[in-house]
Amino acid sequence: MITFKIEVEQEEDGRWLAEVLELPGVLAYGQSQQAAVSKVQALALRVVAERLEHGETGPQLSISFAAA
């Protein structure tokens, strides 16, 4: 099982930034903390799906998310 840690912080302009620490470059902004987390989870799943399509991960995959 893979657990991705999501780091969340609020920017000075009020937007929220969420980042998946185990997937460099996977980050998303949102107007609320939950919006940023939802967007970054969806993006992380797209990145993992693309890696699966290109054979970059193993055949057995179980994913969960945890707040950092």
C-alpha positions as CSV (number, residue, x, y, z in Angstrom):
1,M,0.0,0.0,0.0
2,I,1.2,3.5,-0.9
3,T,0.2,6.4,1.4
4,F,0.8,9.9,0.0
5,K,1.4,12.7,2.4
6,I,-0.2,16.0,1.6
7,E,1.3,19.1,2.9
8,V,-1.0,22.1,3.0
9,E,-0.3,25.8,3.7
10,Q,-2.1,29.1,3.2
11,E,-0.4,31.7,1.0
12,E,-0.3,35.4,1.9
13,D,-3.0,36.1,-0.7
14,G,-5.4,33.7,1.1
15,R,-5.2,30.8,-1.4
16,W,-4.3,27.4,-0.1
17,L,-1.5,25.3,-1.6
18,A,-1.5,21.5,-1.3
19,E,1.5,19.3,-2.3
20,V,2.0,15.6,-2.5
21,L,5.4,15.1,-1.0
22,E,6.2,11.8,-2.6
23,L,5.4,13.1,-6.1
24,P,7.7,16.0,-6.9
25,G,5.8,18.8,-8.8
26,V,2.4,17.5,-7.8
27,L,0.8,20.6,-6.2
28,A,-2.5,22.5,-6.5
29,Y,-4.0,25.7,-5.4
30,G,-7.6,26.2,-4.1
31,Q,-9.7,28.9,-2.5
32,S,-10.2,26.7,0.5
33,Q,-8.0,24.1,2.2
34,Q,-10.4,21.3,1.2
35,A,-10.5,22.5,-2.5
36,A,-6.7,22.5,-2.7
37,V,-6.6,19.0,-1.1
38,S,-9.2,17.6,-3.5
39,K,-7.4,19.1,-6.5
40,V,-4.0,17.7,-5.5
41,Q,-5.5,14.2,-4.8
42,A,-7.0,14.2,-8.3
43,L,-3.7,15.3,-9.9
44,A,-1.8,12.7,-7.9
45,L,-4.1,10.0,-9.2
46,R,-3.6,11.2,-12.8
47,V,0.2,11.1,-12.3
48,V,0.0,7.6,-10.9
49,A,-2.3,6.5,-13.7
50,E,0.1,7.8,-16.3
51,R,3.0,6.0,-14.6
52,L,0.9,2.8,-14.7
53,E,0.2,3.2,-18.4
54,H,3.9,3.5,-19.0
55,G,4.9,0.6,-16.8
56,E,6.6,2.7,-14.2
57,T,4.9,1.1,-11.2
58,G,4.2,-2.5,-10.1
59,P,1.0,-4.4,-11.1
60,Q,-0.4,-4.3,-7.5
61,L,-1.3,-0.8,-6.3
62,S,-3.3,0.4,-3.3
63,I,-3.4,4.1,-2.6
64,S,-4.4,6.2,0.4
65,F,-3.9,9.8,1.4
66,A,-2.9,11.2,4.8
67,A,-2.5,14.8,6.0
68,A,1.0,15.8,6.7
